[in-house]
Amino acid sequence: MTNVFNILEERGYIEQMTHPSEIKELFGKESVPFYIGIDPTADSLHVGHFVSLMVASHMQKCGHKPIILVGGGTATIGDPSGKTDMRKMMTRETINHNVECIKKQIEKFISFKGENAAIIVNNADWLLDLNFVDFMRNIGSLFSVNKMLAAECYKQRMETGLTFFEMSYMLMQSYDFLHLYETYGCKLEMGGNDQWSNILGGVDLIRRIGKDDSYGLTFKLLTTKEGKKMGKTEKGALWLDPEKTSPYEFYQYWRNIEDESVENVLKLLTFLPMDKIKELASLKDEHINEAKKVAAFEITKLVHGEEEAKKAEEAANALFSGKGNLDNMPTVELNNKNISILDAIILTGIAPSKGQARTLINQGGISLNDVKVSDVNYVLSDSDFKDGYAILKKGKKIFYKLV
């Protein structure tokens, strides 16, 4: 069995671990049931979930068993980690719908067949029927409020107000780990580094009841060189659902990442061998664009399949060369071609308001058919649609076809 620890370490996934030497030894000697948690707060996964799924895939390929916990129960509370205010509570019907949508996306990364087949569990199955008094006596009594309030995820919220409802999230997530430990022999919880406090809570809970073989590991969050989370676009989150973020937009996001992020993105979000990644990362100046193209293609292929990745690549090449097939680029159908430039900008999502659209035009950031727009009152006409379409562009990298 290949020790997956070495793979995770070499590719730069690992941020923190509870028991480093024990975890490395465990990975090398047995098949380890492990779990990652996903809260179904939307009906699609986004780039923030991507690293978790990649780690789970690497683990499974090396013989370990993934347990994907969909937080149908905890989603009714909302994790306060990294939040500055209380998240809106969701109905069970919405959560159940989101769970079904998310399951289909997870299957692209992890196999649910074979010897170490993954399983999906929903913590609503055990959390929603808990007896409150029994839970607080058996589980709540093992947690120190002082220790919990010292955790970073709670300290950030003390200024704006933290409800007991939210504070119980750590107890619920810790109980999830205990339940999976007792039911499936799950020994390891993994998650993004913003989950460190919650993961420690689960490891500590299992060890408090006399079991010493529970472990926690966090991996790096996907961030820019400034430390901001990657995965935000003009329209918001970068979704894995093609209906929310088209394969072309998805491809273009990775094609346009900053030079400093290329190596990290290739290591964390592709299965390319490390020698190939080092070769691509060594490219300098304009040659680094070749590495970005590889990253964009490989990542889009993982999420949307090779055919969609090829279409996105072809559309991008057609735009930049002025030749080829534009069918696969983001397209907005107009009810009326005599639309104002401001309305066209808003309709495509390039800007959310006319005020911001005006600012973009005044700054020289908007082009129509490769001609800079200078008149904020400009109204499109039939002459702008010579081949049946017009190309609206923001800067050098964001394109929309108007038809």
N, C-alpha and C positions, 0 to 999 in steps of 0.2 A: 504494500500500500504506500503510495507517495504521500509524504508528510505535507499536508496542505499548509501547515504553519509556514514552511519555507516559501511557498508560493505567495501567501498573503503578505509575508514580510517583504519579499523582494519587490512585489508590485506596489507596496506602500499603502496597503489597506489599513493596517493596524495602528490604532491611536493609543488605546489603554487596555490593560488586562488585569484581572484580579490576581491570578496566580500564573505568571508567564511560563515558568519552567514546567509546572504540572500540566498546563494546557498543551505545550509543545509535545510533551511525553504522551499525553492522552491521544492526541491526533495521530501519533505514530504507531500506536499499538492496538487501537480498536476503532470500530465504526461508532461514531458519536452522534446520538440524536441531539439536534440543536434547534433553536427556534429564533425566528425574527418576527416582529410584530408590525402590523400595518393597520392604522386606524382608517376605517372607511368613511372619511369625511367628504369624499367626492366620488363620483361614479367612474373615475379613472385614476390610475397612478400617474405621478409626474416624475420629473428628473430627480427630485429629492429621494425617491424610493429606489432609484437605479442602482446605486452602490450596494444597497442591501441585497438586491436580487443577484447582482454579479458575485458577491461574496458567497451567497447561498449556492449558486451554480458551481463555483470553484470547489466548495465543500462537497457537494454531491458527486462531482466528477472524481473526487479522491476517496469516495466510499462512505461518506457520512450522510446521515438521514435528515433532510430538512422538514421542519414543522413550521408551516406558515400560519401564524395566528392572526386572524382578522378580528379586530377589536370591536365586534358588534355591541359588546356590553360597555366597554370603557369609552366608546365614542359618544355614549349618552352623557358622559361627564366632560370629556375634553381634557387633553394633556396640557398642563400649564407650562411645560418646558419651552423656554424660548418665546413665550407669549407675554405681551404687556397688558392684556386685558382678557376678560373671560370670553371663551369661545361660545358662539351660539349653540344651544342644545338642539339635537336632531331627533326626529321621530323614529320609531323602530321601523316603520315602513320604508322610510328613506334609506336608513342604514342597511336594511336587507336588500334593497335594490342595488345599492352601491357594492355590497359584498359580492353579488352575482356578477357584476360587471368586472370587478377587480380580479376575480378568479380566472377569467378568460385571459387576462393580460399576463398573469403570473406564469401560466402554462407555456409561454414563449421562452422562458428562462430556465424553468425547472421541470424535470420529468416526474410524472405521477405514475410511472410504470417501472417495473424492474425490482431488483433486490433491495435497493435502498430508496424506494419510491417515496416521493414527498407526500405529505398529507396537509390538508387545510383544515384548521379548526376555528371555531368561532367562540370567543369567550362569553358570548351571550348565553351559551348552552349551560354554563355553570355559574356565572355571576348573577344572572337575573333571578335565580331562585334561592339565593343565599338568605339565611335568616340573619337579620341585622345584629341581634344581641349575641348570637353564637359567633358570628364573624368578628365582632369587636372583642369578645372575650378570648377567642382562640388565636386570632391574628393581630388585631389592634393592640393587644397587650404586649406584643413583642416589638413594637415600634416606639422609638423615643421621639416625642414631638420636638424636643430641643435639637436633636440630630437632624430631623427632617427640615426644620426651619433654617438650618445652616447650609442646606443644599442650595446650589446656585439657582436651580429652577424655581425655588420658592422665594429666595432672597430678592430676586428681580420683581416679584409680584407683591411683596410686602408694602411697597410704596403706594401702589394703586389699589390694593385691596385683594385679599385672597380668601375665597369662600371655603368652608369646610368641605363642600361638595367637590371642589377641585383638589383640595389637599388630600382627599381620600384616593386620588388617582394612583399615587405611589403604592398604597396598600393593595389596590386592585391589580396593578401590574405585577407586583411581587407575588400575589396569590396565584396569578396566571402561571408563573414559573413553577411554583410549588405544585399546582395541579398537573402541569405537564410532566414534571419530575416524577410524580407518583403514578400517573396514568401511562406515560409513554417512555419512562426512563430518560427523559430529557435532562442532559447535564450542563448544557451551555445556552445562555441567552446572549444574542448578538444584536447590536443596533448602532445607530449613528452616535457620535460622541455627545450629542445633546441629550442622550438617554442615559448617560453614565450614572447619575444619581438613582434613577429608577431601577437600573440593572443591579447596582450594588444592593438595593433594598431586597431584591429577590434572592440574590446569592446569600445575603446575610440571613434572611428568613429561613431558608432551607438548612443552613448550618446551625441556626438556633434550635431547630427541632432535632438536632443530632446527626445530620447527614453532612459529610465533609467532601462530597464529590460534586459540588455545584460550582459553576464558573461563569464569569462574565467577560465579554470582549467587545470593545467599541471600535468602529472604523472611522476614518476621516470623512468629514463632510466635504462635499464637492464645492470648492470655493474659488473665487478669482484671486488675483495677486493681492487685492486690497482686503481679502478676507470675507468678502460678501458671498452669500450662497449663489451658486450658479443655477441657471434654469429659468431665469425671468426673461420675458420677451416684451415687445411693445404691448401685447395683449394680456400680459400676466404670466401665469405659470406655463412651463413647457410640458405639455401633457404627452402621455404615451398613446392616447386615443387619437387615431387619425382624423376623427370628426372634430376634435377640439384643437389639435395642432396638426396641420397637414404634413405628410411626409416631406414635402418640399421645404416648408418652414422649419421643420425639425432638422433636416439636412443643413439648411443655411445657418442655423444657430451654431452648429459645431464647425461649419466651414469658416465662420467668422470669429471664433474665439481668439483671445489674445495670445501672442506668441509664447508667453511664459507658461500658459496652461496646457500646451500641446502634449508634452511628455506625460504629465499627470493624467490627463484625460485618456490618452492611449493606454496607460497602465491600468487605470481603474475601470474603464468602460468598454474595453475590447478584449478579445482573447488572443490577440497577436502575440507571438513569442517575444520575449524580452530583447533578444538580439536585434530583431526587426524594429522594435520600438526605439532602442538606443540609436540605431542607424537613422531613423526618421527624426528623432529629437536633435540629432547633431547638425541638421540642416540649418543654415543661417540666412538672414536677410530675406529676399523674396522667395528663396528656395523652401522656406518653412511652409509656404502655401501648399506644397505638395504633401507635406505631412498632415496639414489640416484637411485636405481633400480625402486622404486615406482615413483619418479619424471620422470625418462626417459620413463617409460611405459605410464603414464598418459598424458604426453605432446605429445608423439608420437601418442597416441590414438586420441587426439584432432585434430591433424593435418592430420594424414594419415588413421585414422580409427582403430578399435580394432583388426581386422585381421592382418593388417600390423604391428601393435605394438607387437602382439604375435609372429609373424615371426621374427621380429628384436630381441625380447627378447630370443627366442629360439636359434637364430644364435649366439648371444652373449654368452649364457650359453654353447653352444656346443664348442665354441672356448676356453673358459676358463677351461672347464672340459675335453676337448679332446674327448667328446662323443656327439652324437646327429646330427642334420641336419645342414649342412653348406650351404645349397642351398641359403639362404637368405642373406649371407654376401656379401660385395662388391666384384664383380668378374670382372677380366680383361681377355678378350680373346686375346691370342697371335697368330700372324700369323706364328710365328716360335718359337718353344720351345728352340732352341739354341740361346737365347738372352742374351746379357751381363747383369750383375747385375745392372750396371749403367742405361742402357736403361729401364730395368724393373722398377726401382725406379722412373724414370721420367714418364714412361707410366701410372703408378698408381696415379701419382700426389703427391707422398710422398715428392718429391723434384722437383723444377722447372728446375734445371740444373745439369750437370754432376759434376760441381765443388762442389755444395752443397751435391750431392749424395756421392761423395768421402769423404767429411767431416763427414757425418753421419756414413759411414762405419768405418773410422779411429777412430771415437769416440765410436765405439762399439754399435751403435744405430740400426743396421739393422740385422735381423735374417731371415734365410730361413729354413722353416720346423723346427723351434725351435733351429736352430744351428746358432750361431753368424757368420756373414760374416766378414772375415778379409782381403780378397783379393779383391782389387778394380777392378781387371781385370778378376774376376770370370765370367765364361760363364755357364749358366744353360744347363743341358742336360736331356735326357729322364729319367735318374735315379732320378732326383729331382721331377718327376711327378708320383710317385709310384701308387697312387690311381686315377690318371687322373688329379690331380691338385697339385699345390705347394702353400704353405702359406708364403707370404712375410710380414714381420712385422717390424714396427718401434717402438722401445721402448716396452712398455707393453700393449699399448692401441690401436694402429692403425694396422689393419690387412687388407690384400687383398688376395683373392684367384686368382691364375693364372691358366688358363686352356688353 
